[in-house]
Amino acid sequence: MSEIKKLKFFAGGKWLNSSTAKYMDVYDPSIGEVIAQTPCCTVEEVNTAIESAKKAFPAWSQTPVMKRAQVMFKFRDLIIEHMDELTQMVARENGKVWEEARGDILKVKEPVEFACGIPSLMKGQSLMNTSTGYDTVLYREPLGVFAGIIPWNFPGMIPMGWMTPLCIASGNTIVIKAASMTPMTAMRCAELWQEAGLPDGVLNIVTCSRNEAEIFLTHPDVKGVSFVGSTSVGLHIYATAAAHGKRVQCLCEAKNHGLVLEDAPIDRTAAGIINSSFGCAGERCMALPVIVAQESIADKLVEALVKYAKDLKIGPAYDKASELGPVVTDSHRKSVTDWIDKGIKEGAKLVLDGRKVTVKGYEKGFYLGPTIFDHCTADMTIGDIEVFGPVLCVKRVKDFEEGIELMNKNEFANGSVIFTQNGYYAREFARRTDGGMVGVNVGIPVPIGIFPFNGHKKSFFGDLHVLGDDGVKFYTESKVVITRWFDEEEMKKTKVDTWDGSVGG
């Protein structure tokens, strides 16, 4: 039995004991045991974190941007130095296998490297002599305190890659509500931020329930909210926070589809789909849980998918030989198995069943094997609603036109993929798909951090996405300054210029 660690919350540069009577369990999914307990912080403690961020904002926002960038550089070096430690932590608390857990931390490093360029990213615009004697300059300035509400599936990348770097590099401060099921990676990263020289209060971390998190949506000192999670919660956060005058970006559910045309190489395509569909145990919004196969090759494709899925080595996350790890909790495993049961009842053909998987020596772990449904039709919810587990559905279509029409009917539009060697269809797909991130023979079309993570439809609510130029704009506000100077003769004049539409209002 692992030692159960009692976690604290982080505010004003200090790790503080919570006064709460309620602690939430953190599991090691590979062995099915509780390894830590994290506090359900009280309303007063969440307010303390916000107040700490507010107090730190004036000095941090006035810190020269080049000095803020130096903190980014130092943190980037510490991420590299502690790569194995952080990888182990992600694997242990989340259940990602080693390479996937390492990928989670690499996706912290990548946006930090982007944020290292904040002196250039925050540069504004200027124009001399916009009207006779008038010069105009646009500056980008930080706004204040932001809140980040984090899901459990990427405990490193989302809080410490997507949210924190651009937020604080641009001069803001932030309070992270870490996921109660996987908080330890973010907490360890907070210690590394301190080591990198980040001033007290610039970054704060709490764990709490939805009830306490409501504070972020209405608190007058919180200027913006970034959220990743379910669509129902995202809609609530978007509506509530926006109604209180806050900037909001909500990254929500997905049901990404991949269209496989008859000219795609079957084995190569099937291998790519397996990685996309079952990587991270399907617990990611850029998984590929639905394949839309052209009928002429559907049987061969399904046969290859089953073959490759059966070859996956299922095992504990921190065993480097494992290719498919556990899901995050036993309750989540039940949710996924309930969906499998529903798919069977709806009439989908179960061609590979992962419900009975056990791993020798790890029998208490939360394991699910890869599961594949064939002949999913439009009236089956299994192929249209996010399951968030290692479940792949195959839908069959006659041709490209029927395929893209079927895909675009889905209410979610995070990513979409086509597998083909036909340039015309690839171009048509990229032009006509509703997906915000598009893969052409790329099963997981996640862009690098200099581009935005670009969900559409009910996969995203807001105007500015995370990362890329959108991310910089989300965390900054533009200010336009118009100046005019006079020589001695002009200063003697008493006539004031009348407005002619060339400047001002």
C-alpha positions in Angstrom: 0.0 0.0 0.0 1.4 3.4 -1.0 1.8 6.1 1.5 -1.1 8.5 1.3 0.1 12.1 1.0 -2.0 15.0 2.3 -1.8 17.8 -0.2 -1.9 21.6 0.4 -3.0 24.6 -1.6 -0.6 27.2 -3.0 -1.3 31.0 -2.5 1.0 34.0 -2.2 4.1 31.8 -2.7 3.3 29.5 0.3 2.0 26.0 0.6 -0.9 26.2 3.1 -2.9 23.7 5.0 -6.6 23.8 4.2 -9.2 24.2 7.0 -11.6 22.0 5.1 -13.0 18.8 6.5 -13.4 17.3 3.0 -10.4 15.8 1.2 -10.6 14.2 -2.3 -8.8 10.9 -3.2 -6.0 10.8 -5.8 -5.5 7.3 -7.2 -2.7 5.5 -8.9 -4.9 4.0 -11.7 -2.3 1.3 -12.4 -2.7 -0.3 -9.0 -6.1 1.0 -8.0 -4.9 2.5 -4.8 -5.2 6.0 -3.2 -1.8 7.7 -3.2 -2.8 11.2 -2.0 -5.7 13.3 -0.8 -6.2 16.9 -2.0 -8.3 19.5 -0.1 -11.7 20.7 -1.2 -10.6 24.3 -0.5 -13.1 26.5 1.3 -14.7 29.7 -0.2 -12.4 31.7 2.0 -9.3 29.9 0.7 -10.3 30.4 -3.0 -10.7 34.1 -2.2 -7.3 34.1 -0.5 -5.7 32.7 -3.7 -7.5 35.4 -5.8 -6.4 38.1 -3.4 -2.8 36.9 -3.6 -2.9 37.1 -7.4 -4.4 40.6 -7.2 -1.7 41.7 -4.7 1.1 40.4 -7.0 -0.3 41.9 -10.2 0.9 45.6 -9.9 4.6 44.7 -9.4 4.6 41.8 -11.9 2.8 43.7 -14.6 5.4 46.5 -14.3 8.3 44.1 -14.4 10.1 44.7 -17.8 9.0 42.1 -20.3 12.6 41.0 -20.9 12.9 40.1 -17.2 9.6 38.2 -17.4 10.9 36.3 -20.4 14.0 35.3 -18.4 11.7 33.5 -15.9 10.2 31.6 -18.9 13.7 30.5 -20.0 14.6 29.3 -16.6 11.4 27.3 -16.1 11.9 25.7 -19.6 15.4 24.5 -18.4 13.9 23.1 -15.2 11.3 21.2 -17.2 14.1 19.5 -19.2 16.1 18.8 -16.0 13.1 17.2 -14.3 11.6 15.5 -17.4 11.7 12.0 -16.0 10.4 13.0 -12.6 7.4 14.8 -14.1 6.8 12.0 -16.6 6.7 9.5 -13.7 4.3 11.8 -11.8 1.9 12.1 -14.8 2.0 8.3 -15.3 1.4 7.6 -11.7 -1.6 10.0 -11.1 -3.2 9.8 -14.5 -2.4 6.4 -16.0 -0.8 7.5 -19.3 1.9 5.1 -20.4 5.4 6.4 -20.2 5.8 7.9 -23.7 2.3 9.5 -23.5 3.1 10.9 -20.0 6.4 12.3 -21.4 4.4 13.8 -24.3 2.2 15.6 -21.7 5.3 17.2 -20.2 6.8 18.0 -23.6 3.6 19.9 -24.3 4.4 22.0 -21.2 7.8 22.8 -22.6 6.6 23.7 -26.1 4.2 26.6 -25.1 6.8 27.8 -22.5 9.3 28.1 -25.4 6.7 30.1 -27.3 6.2 32.3 -24.3 9.9 33.0 -24.1 9.3 35.1 -27.2 6.8 37.4 -25.3 8.9 40.6 -25.9 8.1 40.1 -29.6 4.6 38.7 -29.1 3.5 41.7 -27.1 4.9 44.3 -29.6 2.2 46.6 -30.7 1.9 48.8 -33.8 2.8 52.4 -34.6 2.4 54.9 -37.4 3.9 58.4 -37.5 2.0 61.3 -39.0 -1.4 59.5 -39.0 -2.7 63.0 -39.5 -0.5 66.2 -39.8 1.4 66.3 -36.6 -0.3 63.3 -35.0 1.4 60.0 -34.2 -0.4 56.8 -33.1 0.9 53.9 -31.1 -0.9 50.7 -30.1 0.4 48.9 -27.0 -0.6 45.5 -25.6 -1.1 45.5 -21.8 -1.9 42.8 -19.2 -5.4 42.9 -17.6 -5.0 41.4 -14.1 -6.0 38.1 -12.5 -7.1 35.1 -14.6 -8.5 31.8 -13.5 -7.8 28.4 -15.1 -10.2 25.6 -14.5 -8.4 22.3 -15.3 -9.6 18.8 -16.4 -7.9 15.6 -15.1 -6.8 14.2 -18.4 -3.7 16.4 -19.1 -2.3 17.3 -15.6 0.8 18.9 -17.1 0.0 20.3 -20.5 -3.3 22.1 -19.8 -2.5 24.1 -16.6 1.3 24.6 -17.2 1.3 24.7 -21.0 -1.9 26.0 -22.3 -2.7 28.5 -19.5 0.1 29.6 -17.3 3.0 30.6 -19.6 1.3 33.1 -21.9 -0.8 34.4 -19.0 2.1 35.3 -16.7 4.6 36.1 -19.5 2.3 38.9 -20.6 2.2 40.3 -17.1 -0.9 38.8 -15.6 -1.3 36.7 -12.6 -3.3 33.4 -12.4 -5.2 31.1 -10.0 -5.3 27.5 -11.2 -8.1 25.2 -10.1 -6.2 21.9 -10.5 -8.2 18.8 -11.2 -8.9 17.0 -7.9 -8.2 13.6 -9.5 -4.7 14.6 -10.9 -3.4 17.7 -9.1 0.2 16.7 -8.2 1.9 17.4 -11.5 0.7 21.0 -11.5 1.7 21.4 -7.9 5.2 20.1 -8.6 5.4 22.5 -11.5 4.5 25.4 -9.2 7.6 24.6 -7.1 9.7 24.7 -10.3 8.2 28.1 -11.2 9.3 29.3 -7.8 12.8 28.0 -8.4 12.8 29.8 -11.8 12.3 33.1 -10.0 8.6 33.7 -10.3 7.5 36.2 -7.6 5.1 35.1 -4.9 1.4 35.3 -5.8 1.8 35.4 -9.6 0.8 31.7 -9.7 -1.6 30.2 -7.2 -3.2 26.7 -7.1 -6.3 25.4 -5.4 -8.3 22.2 -5.5 -12.0 22.5 -4.8 -15.5 21.4 -6.0 -17.6 23.1 -8.6 -19.4 25.0 -5.8 -16.2 26.9 -4.8 -15.1 27.3 -8.4 -18.2 29.4 -9.1 -16.4 32.2 -7.3 -14.1 32.6 -10.4 -17.1 33.3 -12.6 -18.4 36.3 -10.7 -15.5 37.6 -8.6 -14.9 41.3 -9.6 -11.1 40.9 -9.4 -11.0 38.0 -12.0 -10.7 39.4 -15.5 -10.9 36.2 -17.5 -11.5 32.5 -17.3 -10.0 29.7 -19.3 -11.7 26.3 -19.0 -11.3 22.8 -20.4 -13.9 20.2 -19.7 -17.4 19.0 -20.6 -19.7 21.0 -22.9 -22.5 21.3 -20.3 -20.1 22.8 -17.8 -18.4 24.9 -20.4 -21.7 26.5 -21.5 -22.5 27.4 -17.9 -19.0 28.9 -17.4 -19.2 30.8 -20.7 -22.6 32.2 -20.0 -22.0 33.1 -16.4 -18.5 34.6 -16.7 -19.4 36.5 -19.8 -22.5 37.9 -18.2 -20.1 39.3 -15.5 -17.9 41.0 -18.1 -15.1 38.5 -18.2 -13.1 37.2 -21.0 -13.8 33.5 -21.5 -12.5 30.6 -23.5 -14.1 27.2 -23.0 -12.6 24.1 -24.7 -15.2 21.4 -24.5 -16.2 17.9 -25.7 -15.3 16.3 -29.0 -16.3 13.3 -31.2 -13.6 13.5 -33.9 -14.2 11.6 -37.1 -11.7 10.2 -39.6 -12.7 9.5 -43.2 -10.9 6.6 -44.8 -11.2 6.5 -48.6 -10.6 3.4 -50.7 -7.2 4.6 -52.0 -5.7 4.8 -48.5 -3.0 2.2 -47.7 -4.9 -0.2 -45.3 -2.1 -1.3 -42.9 -0.5 2.1 -42.6 -3.8 3.8 -42.1 -5.0 1.2 -39.5 -1.8 1.5 -37.5 -2.2 5.3 -37.4 -5.8 5.0 -36.3 -4.9 2.6 -33.5 -2.5 5.2 -32.1 -5.1 8.0 -32.5 -8.0 6.1 -31.0 -6.4 4.2 -28.1 -3.5 6.5 -27.2 -4.0 7.9 -23.7 -6.7 5.2 -23.3 -8.9 7.4 -25.5 -9.1 10.0 -22.7 -8.3 13.1 -24.8 -10.4 15.5 -26.8 -8.2 14.9 -29.9 -8.7 11.2 -29.8 -10.1 9.6 -33.0 -13.1 7.6 -31.7 -15.0 7.3 -35.0 -13.8 6.1 -38.4 -16.0 6.7 -41.5 -14.9 4.0 -43.9 -15.7 3.8 -47.6 -17.7 0.6 -48.0 -15.4 -0.9 -50.7 -12.5 -1.2 -48.1 -14.4 -1.3 -44.8 -14.1 -5.0 -44.2 -10.4 -5.0 -44.8 -9.9 -1.9 -42.6 -11.9 -3.3 -39.7 -10.0 -6.6 -39.9 -6.7 -4.7 -39.7 -7.9 -2.5 -36.9 -8.9 -5.5 -34.8 -5.5 -7.2 -35.5 -3.5 -4.1 -34.5 -5.7 -3.4 -31.4 -5.2 -7.0 -30.2 -1.4 -6.5 -30.4 -1.4 -3.6 -27.9 0.5 -4.4 -24.7 -1.8 -3.5 -21.8 0.0 -2.7 -18.5 0.9 -0.3 -15.8 1.6 3.3 -16.9 5.1 3.5 -15.6 6.2 0.3 -17.3 8.0 1.5 -20.4 6.9 -1.6 -22.3 3.2 -0.8 -21.8 1.3 0.6 -24.8 -2.1 1.0 -23.3 -2.5 2.0 -19.6 -5.5 2.2 -17.3 -8.3 4.7 -17.3 -8.2 7.3 -14.6 -10.6 5.9 -12.0 -12.9 3.0 -11.4 -15.9 5.2 -11.7 -14.7 6.4 -15.1 -14.1 2.8 -16.2 -17.8 2.1 -15.2 -18.9 5.1 -17.3 -17.1 3.7 -20.4 -18.3 0.2 -19.9 -21.9 1.5 -19.6 -21.4 3.1 -23.0 -20.2 -0.2 -24.4 -23.3 -1.8 -23.1 -25.4 0.9 -24.6 -23.7 0.5 -28.0 -24.6 -3.2 -28.0 -28.2 -2.4 -27.1 -28.3 0.1 -29.9 -27.4 -2.6 -32.4 -23.8 -1.8 -33.2 -21.7 -4.9 -34.0 -19.1 -5.5 -31.2 -16.0 -6.9 -33.0 -13.5 -6.4 -30.2 -14.5 -6.4 -26.5 -12.1 -4.9 -24.0 -14.3 -5.2 -20.9 -12.8 -8.3 -19.4 -9.2 -7.3 -19.4 -7.0 -7.9 -16.4 -3.3 -7.3 -16.0 -1.3 -10.0 -14.0 0.0 -8.5 -10.8 -2.1 -5.4 -11.2 -5.6 -6.9 -10.9 -6.9 -3.9 -8.9 -5.9 -1.4 -11.6 -8.6 0.4 -13.7 -7.9 -1.4 -17.0 -10.0 -1.5 -20.1 -8.9 -3.1 -23.3 -9.4 -1.6 -26.8 -13.0 -2.0 -27.9 -14.2 -1.7 -31.5 -17.8 -1.4 -32.8 -18.6 -1.9 -36.5 -21.7 -0.9 -38.5 -22.6 2.1 -36.3 -25.5 4.1 -37.8 -26.8 7.6 -37.5 -29.4 6.6 -34.8 -26.8 5.2 -32.4 -25.5 7.6 -29.7 -22.4 5.5 -29.3 -21.0 7.1 -32.5 -22.0 10.7 -31.7 -21.5 11.3 -28.0 -18.1 11.6 -26.3 -17.2 8.4 -24.5 -13.7 9.4 -23.4 -12.3 5.9 -23.3 -10.6 3.2 -25.5 -13.7 2.7 -27.7 -13.6 3.0 -31.5 -16.7 3.1 -33.7 -16.8 2.4 -37.5 -19.4 4.0 -39.7 -19.7 3.0 -43.4 -20.4 5.3 -46.3 -20.5 4.9 -50.1 -18.2 7.8 -51.1 -16.5 11.0 -50.1 -19.6 13.1 -50.4 -21.7 10.9 -48.1 -18.7 10.8 -45.7 -18.2 14.5 -45.3 -21.9 15.1 -45.0 -22.2 12.5 -42.2 -19.2 14.0 -40.4 -20.4 17.6 -40.5 -23.8 16.6 -38.9 -22.0 16.0 -35.6 -22.5 18.8 -33.1 -18.8 18.7 -32.1 -16.0 19.9 -34.3 -12.6 19.8 -32.5 -10.7 17.8 -35.1 -11.4 15.9 -38.3 -9.2 13.7 -40.4 -9.0 12.2 -43.9 -6.9 9.3 -45.0 -6.4 9.3 -48.8 -3.7 9.6 -51.5 -6.1 11.7 -53.6 -5.1 15.4 -53.6 -8.4 16.6 -54.9 -10.4 15.0 -52.1 -7.8 16.0 -49.5 -8.2 19.6 -50.5 -12.0 19.4 -50.6 -12.0 17.9 -47.2 -9.8 20.6 -45.7 -12.0 23.3 -47.3 -15.4 21.8 -46.4 -15.0 20.1 -43.0 -16.4 21.7 -39.9 -13.4 20.5 -37.8 -11.2 23.3 -36.5 -8.1 21.2 -36.6 -7.7 19.1 -39.7 -5.5 16.1 -40.5 -4.6 14.9 -43.9 -3.1 11.4 -43.3 -2.5 12.7 -39.7 -4.6 11.0 -37.1 -4.0 13.5 -34.3 -4.0 17.0 -35.9 -2.8 18.9 -32.8 -0.8 22.0 -33.9 2.4 23.1 -32.2 2.0 25.9 -29.7 2.7 28.7 -32.1 -0.7 28.0 -33.6 -4.1 28.0 -31.7 -5.8 24.9 -30.5 -8.8 25.6 -32.7 -12.0 23.8 -31.8 -15.3 24.7 -33.5 -19.1 24.3 -32.9 -19.9 22.8 -29.5 -16.3 22.0 -28.9 -15.4 25.6 -28.1 -17.1 28.7 -26.7 -15.4 32.0 -26.9 -13.7 34.3 -29.4 -10.0 33.7 -28.8 -8.5 30.1 -28.6 -5.6 29.0 -26.4 -2.0 29.3 -27.7 -0.8 31.1 -30.8 -1.6 34.7 -31.5 -5.1 34.0 -30.1 -3.6 33.2 -26.7 -1.5 36.4 -26.6 -4.6 38.5 -27.5 -6.7 36.7 -24.9 -4.3 37.6 -22.1 -3.7 41.2 -23.2 -5.7 44.3 -23.9 -4.8 46.9 -26.6 -4.4 50.5 -25.9 -4.1 53.2 -28.6 -2.1 56.4 -27.7 -2.3 59.4 -30.0 0.3 62.2 -29.5 0.9 65.6 -30.9 3.7 68.0 -30.1 4.0 71.7 -30.8 6.9 74.0 -31.8 7.2 77.5 -30.2 5.0 79.2 -32.8 2.2 76.6 -32.6 2.2 76.9 -28.8 1.4 80.6 -29.1 -1.8 79.9 -31.1 -5.1 79.9 -29.3 -7.2 78.3 -32.0 -8.0 74.7 -31.4 -8.2 72.3 -34.3 -11.8 71.3 -35.3 -12.5 67.6 -36.0 -12.4 66.8 -39.7 -12.5 63.0 -39.3 -8.8 62.5 -39.8 -8.1 62.0 -36.1 -10.1 61.4 -32.9 -13.8 61.7 -32.4 
